[in-house]
């Protein structure tokens, strides 16, 4: 079972459905447990609280009408920073924290950039991460640019809750419609307005008509769509909810399938209402007959933390070194993780329970050492989890008259079939329980404890991957965090099983964004190893504290650790020795956000042959970090490990390029059961960069309105500086949520995974040739190589190409050999000439075929504008070069193609007009073709 074969699993059970997932639930048509968190960096302003109430109240009514009387906001908690002045109306939070907020109010990443957006990087129909508003937006200072904030909250809520996308596209603001008109990308097409360019010269500024680009046959770059202020069209909220008449989402009847909107691209050309109607919210609700009540608000402000460690010392904890491993994790928590100012107590339990330490406030090492001395040293007796919890309640109540919002960290092997007896007591208490269960019977503990917690998330890891310590580091602390700055950053978490005198050598990078409270911890399973550590200057650091009883050694760097590369060597002193190294640190400065990494899977459970997706966010504050090297280590419950390189290339599983989210499909299942996830991110010298581009899924900026035929312009949007700041070297590790697989067959897996959909097909016209580029998919989604090539088809009608791909004209790709997944592919073909009177765009789509002849979904549609022919196609005798030609009629467009060796896929919609000029020397007509090379 991996390096620690036969040892126990780690099970981390939460009150939550994930370490940073939303608590929102739908109850009788109303959304409950919505959390809005104000960032500690926001200056104190009570008007923000009042405006948030107004925004949500207005949004609730708008949401109710927009969803045909199905949904409204029932209760909302506003989490106020601890740095703001206290008030009698502010209550203590329970489970609410910044990391679980559905809406975050935070300063703009760059001054002046106040665009609201939703952090959304998952697939269509999947919930997004959070909504981001700035203080100026909340305070109503951006009404002209983004419209009423209550309406915009509904727009963003649709992103967040139902996984729909915008019905505009700033990268493709216009498109060529089948009507042969250039249209603004929007839904519905009933939204009217003017397309204009605002231009200034010599101090004079005017609006002029947009010009057509000679290459793209679309409007020039600076052309903007200005909507009419007065409209009658009701859809769509995902295009421009700020229009007074817009009160609906686009549905199947009025959806604009031609537009290159993100909704079309990401959701398979389905309307937003179709996606919403397929959601669990919709399926589990019916329209209300009466109007909903206004939202109820709770104002919450963090207080000092109250926490009790509840430690299992029953006889079964003596097996497999469980007691020692529990103590190692508890010591790490007490030495490094729990913050000064927190109140911490300790309870031991077997068949009975006793308070070993009343709650004491952590002020420094004295209190920490007092608690360390209270850790259990002997395991014996039976197991009663409920008695341990009840003793913790008593300890907490001695300090605090209310249990609500207090925490219990329960470490146990889970061998207790009576845990369900205190279900109701725990439910009613309001206490947050973090359960970490060790041992082969931990599954039973999870079953019982899930009854207590009601909601839970399960993560798994094996011992050599520092599972216990990672649980404290990445889960419990992140759960309770109210700021980026408070979170401990894990720089290293590594383990290895070695024979005597073998070495585990590596380096750790401490960058300038961290360095405070830097902590090195080494653990072993048999004998103390030889430990060598050098700082960036090459000076040996030797003052490790060795705790032989707990089989660990640790070192805290005083002050701020030196920036640079720290080197460590660990030498095993016994055979089959398991060594681990953990390095953590906090932000070096309260004014500079540290670089962070967050990891997650797209699902908590799955069944074969469905794929999983791994996501890793690399950020500094809210600024994406691009160009990093990010790898995921996925380990099954039997110790089978797979390593995946994660990519931020906008292809395969990755939704948006350069958004700081690194993604990859995972299909290499080896076993049924639980899989753990750990992610490592590394930024080498001059490789990683801060990306200052505008966030994806941002609210549409309104350039102005057409009023009585005249354009009333809004203040221009601040210019974007897309410059990328090169970062220093850094390293981070993060433990993600685990997932459970079922129906995985034994033996070699059958090939049931097709190549992933190509989403970045791009076409340009170069003379008579069309150049295509795209990112290669793999044999299994975005892994491997699609052995059986590509199918490229073209049409003059995007709807026909989408709905009847197999009937469209096929390009010869016989010479195109697929590259490995995530490589750049290029292909050039010659479409021939098109008659002048029918000059139009040509639409192109591509599919990939793997070795088992499994075919990907059709790609996004690329398009090029064909140049006007300089010849009269009815001139009779073919081209002067002597190449025979044939006219192919697709709908209403006449295509003149060179007849060559490329393949033409015949279909009933294509008619060949036989002409003398189109016959070969033997009098037989040629097959119409496209040249590919």
N, C-alpha and C positions, 0 to 999 in steps of 0.2 A: 504494500500500500504506500507507494512512493518511498521517500527516503526514511520515513518513520513507519515502516511496515508494521502492521499489527497494532499501532497505537490509535489513539482516539481521534474522533472528529470534533471539530468546533462547530457548534450550532449557536447562532446569534439570533435570538428571537425578540422582536420588537412589538411594541404597541402599534407600530407603524407598518405600512405596506412598503417600506423601503426606507433607506437612510435619508433620503431627501425628497420623497414623493409628497404629493398633496394629500391633505386630509379631507378634501371636499367630498361630500356625499349628497345625493339627491333624496329628499324625503318629502313625500306628498307634493311633488312639483317644485319644491323650494330647495335651493342650494344652501347647505349648512356647512359650518366650519370653514368658511372662506377666511383666509388670513391675508391681511395687508400689512406689510412691515415697512416702517420708515427706517432708512439706513442711519446708523450713528453719525455718518458724515454730514447729514442734513442739519443745518442750523435750526435751533428751536423756533418754532412758529406754530402757535395753536390754530392759526387759520388753515394750516394744512389738514389738520384733523377734521375741522368743520367742512372743508371743501371735499374731503374724501367721503364724508357722509352724504353730502349733496350729490356727488358724482354717482355713488352706488345706488342711491335712492332713485335718481333719474334713470340710471341704466336698468334698474329692475323693471320699471314700467315699460321701457323700450324693448327689453328682452322678452317680456311677457307677450307683447303684441307681435313682435317679430317671429316668435316661435309658435304662433297660432294658439296662444293662451296655455302654453305648456310649462314654461320655466320662469322662475323669478329668484331673486336673492332673499333668502330667509333670515340668516344671521351671519354676521361678519365681525371678525376680531381685528382690531387695529393695534399692532404691536409698536409701542412707542420706545424710542431709545432710552437706555438707562441714564444717559447723560442729560436728558431733559428733566426739568424740575418735576418733582413728584406731585401728585394730586390725590385727594380722597376718592375721586371717581376712577382712578386707575387701579385695576386689579392685578394680582400676580398671575403670570402665564402658567399654564399647565404644560401641555404638549406643544404649544405654539412657539415657533422659533423662526429666525430669519431664513434659515436654509429651507424651511418648509413653506415659505410664503408663496401665495399665488400671485400676488401683486407686490412689487418692490418699488418703493419711492426712494430714489437715489440720485445724487448729483450726476450731471452728464459726464460721460467719459472725457469729452473735450468741450470746453466752454462754448456755449452757443448752440450746441447740437442737442436739441431737446426733443428729437423725434421719439414718440412712443413706439415700442416694439414688443414682440413676444419672442422669447428665446425658444425656438422651435427647430429641432434638427432630426426629429423622428419621422416616420413614414406617415402618409395620409391616413386619417382616422385614428392616429395615436395621439395621446395627450402630449402637450408641450410642457416646458419646464416652468416658466413664470412670465408675467407681464412686467415690463419696466416702464415706469413713469418718472419724469423729473419733477422737482418741486415747482418750477415755473409752469409746467404743464398743469399740474394739479391746482395751482393757484389761479388758473384761468388766463395766464399771460400769453398763451399760444392759440387763442380761439381762431384768429384769422387764418393761421397756417394749417390747423388740424381740425377745426370745427368743435362742436360741443363735446366736452370730455366724457359725459355720460354715454353718448352714442358711440364714441370711440372705444369705451370700455367693452361694449357689447361686441364690436368688431374684433377686439383682441381676445375676448372670452371665447369666441368661436375658434380662434387659433388654439387657445389653451386647452379647452375642454373637449372639442370635437375633432381636432386635427385637420381643419380645412386651411386653405391657403388664400392669398390675395388674388383678386380678379383684375389686377393690373400687373405690370412688369416694367420696372424702370429701365431694364436692359433692352427690352423690346417694346417700346411705348406705342408703336404703330405696326400694322400688318396689312398685307394685301388680301382683301376679301374676295370671295368668289363673284361678287358683284363688279369686280375690277376696280373698286374704289379703295383708296387708302383709308383705313379706319383706325381710330384710337383703340388700344387694348382696353376693353372694359366689358362689364356685364351689368345690365343688359345693353344692347345696342340702342335701346330707346333713350338712353341718356344723351342729351344733345349738348352741343357746345361748338366752339371755334378752335381751329388749329392755327396757331400763330407763333411767330418768332418776335421776341422783344429785343430790339437792337438799339444801340446807342452810338452816335458819332458826332464829334465836335460839340459835346454838351447837350445834344438833342437826342431824345429817345422816342422811338415809335414802335408800334406793332405793325408787322407786315405779314403777308401771306407766306405760308411755308413753301419752300421749294423742294422739288423732288431730287434726290440724290441720283446721279446718272448711273452709279454702279448698283445700288440696292433697289432702285425704283421705289424707295420709300422716302418719307420726309427726312429732311436734313437733321443733324444731331440736335440743334438747339430748338427744334419745334416742340411746342407744348400744347396740350389739350386744356382749354379753358371751358369749364362747364357753365351752362346757363344757370343763373341763380334761381330762376323760377322754372320748375319742372313739374311734370305729372307722373313720370315713371316711378314705380314703387321699388324697383330692384336695381342694384343690390347693395346690401350692407357691406359685403366684402370688397366692393369697389369704392364707393364714396358715400358712407353713411351720413356725412355732413350735409348732404342735399336734403332739404326739408321734406320732400315728397318720398324719400327712400325709407321704407319701413319694413322691407322684406329681404330675404335671401333669394338669390337666383334659383329657380327651380328647373325641372326638366323641360318645361314648356318655353321658358324665356332665356335659358342658358345659352351663352354665346360660345359654341364649341370651336369656332374658327380662331378665336383670339389666342395668342401665345401667352396667356396668363399663367401664373404659377399654379393656380387651382387646376387648370387643364393639364399642365405638365406633370404635376405631382399626383393628381387624383384620377388619372385616366379619362379626362374629359367629362367627368361627372360634375353636375352642378353642386354648389355648396349645400343646398337643401337635401339633395339625394344623400350626401355624406352624413349630414346631421340626422336624417331619418333612419340611417342604418346604425346609429349609435345606441349604446346600452341605455343612455338617458331617455332617448326617444321610445325605445321598445318597452321601457319600464314605466311609462307615464301615459296619461290620457289628458285631453284638454280640460281645463277647469271651467266650471260654470259661473264662478264668481271672480271678482277681481282679487288679487293677492294682497295681503297686508304689506305695509312698508317694512324694509329690513330692520332687524334689531342689531344694534352695535354694542360691542364690548371693547372697552379701552384697556389695554394691558401694558404693563411696564415691568421689565425684568427686575427682580430683587436678588439679593445674595442667594447663592445656590445652597440648597439643603439636600444632602445625599447620605445614604447609609449603605455600606457594603454588607451584604448578607452572604456568608461563606459556608459552604458545605464541608463538614469535617467527619462525615459518616464513614463507616468501615470500607465501603466500596471506593472511597476516594484514595485508598492506599494502593489501588491497582494502577498499573501502567503509569506510575509517576504523576498521577493526576493532582494530588495535593501540592506537590512541588510546582507543577506547572501553573496551578491556580495562584500560588503565592508569588511566582515570578510576575504574572500579569498584574496582580494586586499591588506589588511593590512598584512596578512601572507606573501604574496609575497614581499611586500616592506620591511618588518622587517627582514625576514629570508632568502628568496630565492634568490633575485637578488644580484649579487656579487658586491663588492666594485670595483670601476673602470668603471662600466657600466654607460651609459647615459640613463636617464629615464625621460619621460614626461608624461603628462596626458591630456586627452580630455574627456569632457562630451558631450553627445548628447541626444536630444529628436527629435523634428522635425527640429531643427537647431543644430549646434555644436559650441563649443567654446573651445579654448585651456586654460585649467586651470593652467597648469604648463609647461613652456618651458622645453626643455631637460636640466637636470642638472646632473653633474657627482656625482655618489654616492661615498663619501669618508668616511662617518661614519653616526652616528645617526642624525646629524643636517640635512643632506639632506633627510634622510628617513622621519624624522618628518615633514619636509616641505611638502613632497608629501602626507603624511597622512592627513595633514590639508586640502588638496585639494579634498578629497573624497566627493562625493555628499551626501547631507543630506535629500533632498526632491525629490520625484518622481512626475513628472507632464508632460503633453504635449504628442505629438505624437511621432512617431519613424521614423528616417531616418538613417539607418546603413551607407549608402553611404556617407552622410555628415560627420558622425563621422570619417570614414576612410579618407576622403579628408582632414579634419582638422589635422589628424595625419600626413598625408603626408607633410602638411605645416610645422608642428612642426619639423619633421625630417629634412626637407630640409633646415631649418634655421641653423641647426647644421652641416649637412652633405649635400654636393651638390648632392650626389647620394643616391637614395632610396635603391638601390640594396643591399641585405643582411641585411637590417634593419628589425625589427620585430614590429608587432602590436599584442597586446593581447586584443581581443575584447570580452567583457562580455555583453551579451544582452539576453532579453527574446525571441528574434527572431520574435516578432510580427510586421513584416514589409514585405509587399508583393512587395516592390520596390527595394529590395536588388540587383536584377539582373541588375539594370541600370548602375552599375559601374564595370561590369564584365571585360571589356577589359582594363580599367584603371588599375585594380588590376593585371591582367595577365601581362601587360607590365611593371609594376613597379619593379618587382623583390623582392618585400617585402614579408616576411614570415608572414602569418596571422594565429594566434592561436585563434580559435573561441570557446568560452564557452557559451553555450546558455541555459537559464533556462526557465521553464514554459511549460504549456501544448501545446503551439503552436511551440515548439522547432523543431518538425519534419519539419514544413514548413520552418523554418530558415535553417535547414540543406539542404533541397532541393535547396533553393535559394543560400546559400553560397557555396554549392558544385559546382555551376556554376562559382563562382568566383575563387575558389581555384583549380579547375580542377581535382586534385587528392585529396582524403580525406580519413580519417579514422574516424569512429564513435565509441565512447565509452559511456557507460551509467553507472550511479550510482544513488543511492538515498541519500537523505541528511544526514541521520544518519550514513552513512558510510563515511562521510567526503569527498564526491565526489568532491566538488570544490577545496578543499585544496589538495586532492590527484592529481587532474588534474595539478595544478601548480607543485607539487612535483615530480610526476612520469612521466609527459609527457613533459611539456614545458621546464623544466630544462634539462631533459635527452636528449631532442631533440637537444639542443644547446651545449651539453657538448663536450669537446675535450680531456677529461681525466677522469680516474676513480676518481682521487683525488678531482676534482672539484664538483663532484656530491654529493648533500645532500642525506644522508641515512635516510630513514624513519624507526624509531625504533618502533613506535607505531602509530596506527590510528584506533581508536575504538569509537563506539557510542552506546548509549542505551537510551530508553525511560522509564522513571521511574515515580512513584508517589511520592508525597511529603514525605520527610524524608528517602526515600530509597537511597541506596548507589550503586555507581559503583566503585569497588575496583579492583586494579590490580597492577602489577609490570612491570618495564621496565629495561632491562639489557643494561648497557653501557659497552661495551668491550673495550679493549685497542687499537683497530684499529680505533675507533672513539672517540668523546669527545669534539672536537673543535666546537665552535658555537652551542652548544647544546641548543635547544629551546623547551619549553613546552607551548602548547596552549590549553586552555579550551574554549569551546563555549556552549551557552545554548539558549533555545528558548523563555523562559518566565522570569525567575528570576535568579539572580546570585546564583550559588550553593556554598556550603561550600567546600573549596578546601584545602586539606592537602597533603603535599609532604614531603617525608623523603629521605635523601641521604643514601648511603650504611652504613654509621656509625650510622644511626638512628637519625641524627640531622634533625629537622624540617627546611624546606626551606619555607620562608613566604613572600618573596618580589615579589609576583605576581603583575603586573600592571593590574588593573581592568578597563575595558572600558565598562561602562554600556550602552552607546549609541549604540555600535556595538555588545553588548552581547558577549563579549569575555574577557578573561584574559590571560596574557602571561608572560613568564619569560625566560630570557637568562642567562645561567650559564657562568660566566666569565672564561676566560682562557680555560683550558681543564677540562671537567667534571670528577669527580671521577669515577673510574672503579668499577663496581659492580651492585647490584640490588637496583634500586630506587623504592620506593613504593608510590602509590597515592591513595587517597580516595576522591571521589566526592559525596556530598550529595545533592539530589534534594530538592528544596524549593517550588515546585509547582507540582500539579498533571499533568500527561501527559507531563512531562518535558523531552525534548531531550537534552542530554549532550554528548559532544564529547571530546576526548583527543587526541592530536597529539603531537608526540615527534620526533624531527629530530636532526641530528648532521652531522658534516663533519669529514673527515679523521683527525686523531690526528697528523699524521706525513706525510711529503711529501715522505718519504723513505719507508713507509709501506702501501701497498694497503689495503683498508678497505674491509671487507666482504660485498658483495652485493647480492641482490636478484632481478632477473628479471622474470616477469611472462608473459605468452602469451597463446593464443589459437591457434589451428592448422588452423582455418579458421575465417574469419570475418563474414561470413553468411553461413547458413546451412538449410537443410530441413529434416523433419522427414521422415523416421526413421534412418537417417545417424548419426553416433556418432560424438561427439566432443572429442578432446584430450586437456587436460590441461598440460602445461609445466611450470616448475619453475627452473631456474638456480640459484644455490648457489655457489658463487665463491669468492676467494680472489685473486684479479688480474685475472690471467688466471688459477689458481690452483683450481680444483674442491674441494668442501667441501662435504664430505659424512657423513652419520650417523646422519644427522639433522632430526628434526621432522618438516615436511612441510605440511601445510593444505591449501586447496583452499576453499574460500567462494564464491559461485556463486549465484547471486540473479537476479530473473526475474524482468521485469518492473512492475509486480504487487506485488512485495515484497516477493515472495516465495523464501526461501533461502535453499540451500543445501551445506553441508560441506563434502569435500572429503579429505581423507588422500592421499597425493602424495608420490610415492615410486621411489627409484632409484635402483631397483632390477633386471633390464634387462628382465622383463617379462611383459606381457600384452602390455600396451601402451608405456612402457619404452624401448627405443631402446638398450641402453648399460648400463650394470651394473656399478655402482660406477664411473660415469662420471660427477657427480655433477648436473645432470638434473633429476628432480623428476617429474613423469608423472602419468597420470591416464585417463581412458576413462570417459566421462560424457554423460549419456543418460537420466537422471532424469528430463526430460523436463516437465514443468507445464503449460507454456503459449507460445503463439506466441509473437514475438517481441524481444526486446533487453534484454540481460543478461549481468550483470557486473561481473567482476572477481577481487578478492582481494586474495593475498597469504600471509600467515604468516609463517616465518621460525624461528625455535628455536633450538639452540644448548645447550643442558644441559651439566652439568659437566661430563667430560670424555666420552661424547657420540659422538660429531661431530669431524671429523678429516680432515686434509688436505691430499688429495690423490696425490702422486707423480708418479703414473703410467703414462705411455706414453699415449698421447691422442688417441682416436679412429679416424679412417679415416685419418691416417697419411700416408705420402708418403713412398713407399717401400724403405728400405735401401738396397743398392747394395753391397753385401759382396765382390764382385770381378767379374772378367770376365775370360772366357776361351779363350785364344789366342793361336792358333796353338796347341791345345791339352793340354796346360799348364795353370794353374790358376794364374792370376795376382790378388793378394789380395789387396783390399782397406784397409785403416786404420780401425781397428775394431770400431764398434759403441760403444760409451761410455756406460759403464754398467749402468743399471737402478737401482735406489734405490727406491723400491716400499714401503719403510717405510711410515707409516701414522702418522703424527704429531697430537697429541691430541690438540684440541682447548679449549680455555676458553669458558664459556657460552656466548651466544649472542642471540639477537632477532632482526628481521627485518620484515617489511611489504612492500608489493609492489602491486600496482594496475596494472592489465594487460589490454590488449585490450579487448573490449567488442565484442560480437557477436550477430547476429540477427537470430532468428529461425522462420521458416514458416512451415505450414502444420502439426502443432502439433494438434492432435485430442483432443476434449474436453472429459472430464471424464477420467477414468482409461486408461492408455496407453496399447495398445495390445502388447503382448510379441513378438517383431520382432528382438530382439537383441540376437545373438548367443554368446556362450562363445568365449573369445579371443583365438587366435592361441597360442599354447604352443611353445615357442622359445628356451627353455633351457633344452630340454630332453637330459639326459646324461646316458650312459650305461657303466657298468663295469662287467667284468667276475669274479665270485668268485666260484672257483671250477667248479661244473656243473651248477651253477645258474647264471642268468643274473640279476644284480641289476639295477633298473631304478630309477632315481630321476628327478623331474621337479617341477616347480612352478604351483600351482593350478590356473586355470583360474576361472572365475566366472559364474554366471547364465547369466548376461548381460555383455559381454566382461570381464573386470577384476573386477567386482563388484558382490557380492553375492556368491552363491554356485551352481555349476552345479549338479543338483539333479540326473540326469539319468546316471551318471557314465562315463566311459571311453571306447573307442575302441582302442585296441592296435593290430597292425598287423606287421608281419615280412616278410622279403624276402631276398633271396640271391642276388638280383639284385636291386640296388637303383632306376634305371629307371622304372622298373616294379612297385615298391612300390609307386613311385611318380605318375605315370600315371594311375595305376590301383589299387588304394588303396583298393577299395571294393572287389577286387578279391584275395588279398593277404591273407596269413595264419593268422587267428585271434587267439589271446591269450585269455585264460579264465580270465576274470576280474570280475567275479560275486561277489567275496568277497571284491572288492576294492570300498570303500565308499568315494566319493569325499569330500575333506576338503574345508573350506572357501577359497575364492579367496586370492591369494598371500601367502598361506601356502605351506610349502615344502611337496611334495608327494613322497612316496617311494613305490616300488613294486618289488617283486622278482618272477621270474618264471624260470622253468627248460626247456631248449630247447631240451634236450636229446643229442644224439651223432651224429656226422657227420663222414662219411667214410673218411679214411686217404687220399685217393687219391684226394678227393674233399674238403680238408680243406680250409675254406674261411671265409670272414667276413659275419656277419649277420646284416642286416639293419632293424631298428625299427622306427616306427612312431606311433603317438598317436593322437586321436581326443577326444574332450570332448562333452558331450551331456547334454543339460539343461532340465528343467522340461517340456518345450513345445516341446521337441525332436528336437530342433534346434542344429545343429552340427557345431563345429568349423572347421576351415581349418586344414589340416594336419600339424603336428608339423615339426620342423626341424628333420633331420634324425640322429639318434644315431647309432653307430655301435660298434660291438665287434668282435674280431677274435676268432673263435671257436678253441678249442684245438684239436690236432690230436688224433683220437680215438686210444686206445690201443688194441682194439678188431678187429678181421676180421669180417666185417659186413655180409660176405657171409657164415659164419660158421654154419648157419642152425638152431640151436635149441633155439635161443633167449638167453636172459641174464640169468646168474646163479641165479639171485634172483627170477626167475620165473615170472617176469613181462613181459607180452606179448609186442611185438614190431611190428611196421609196417614201411615199407619203403615208403617214399613220394618223388616223383620226382618233383622238381621245376626247370624247364629248364634243365640244365645239372648237377644239384647237387642232390645227394641222401641224404635224411634226415632220420635218424633212430630216432623215437620218442617213448617215453614211452606212452602206452595207458592208460589213466586214465580218470578222470572226467572232464577235461577241454574241451572246445568247439573247434571244428575245422570247419571253414567255407569252405564248399566245393566250388571248382570252376573248370571250364573246363580245366584249364591248369595243374591241379594236377592229376596225374595218380596213382592209388593204385595198387601195384603189389601183388597179392594174393599169399601167400606162406603158407605152412602147419604150419610153425612156427608162423605165424601171425594170426592164428585162435584161437578163444576161445574154451572153452570146448564143446559148442554146434555146433562147426563146422562153425559158421558164422564169417566172417571177422570183425575185429574191425574198428570203425571210427578212422582215424588218429587224434591225439590230441597233444596239448601242455599242459603241466602242469602249472597252475598258482597258486601261493599261497602267 
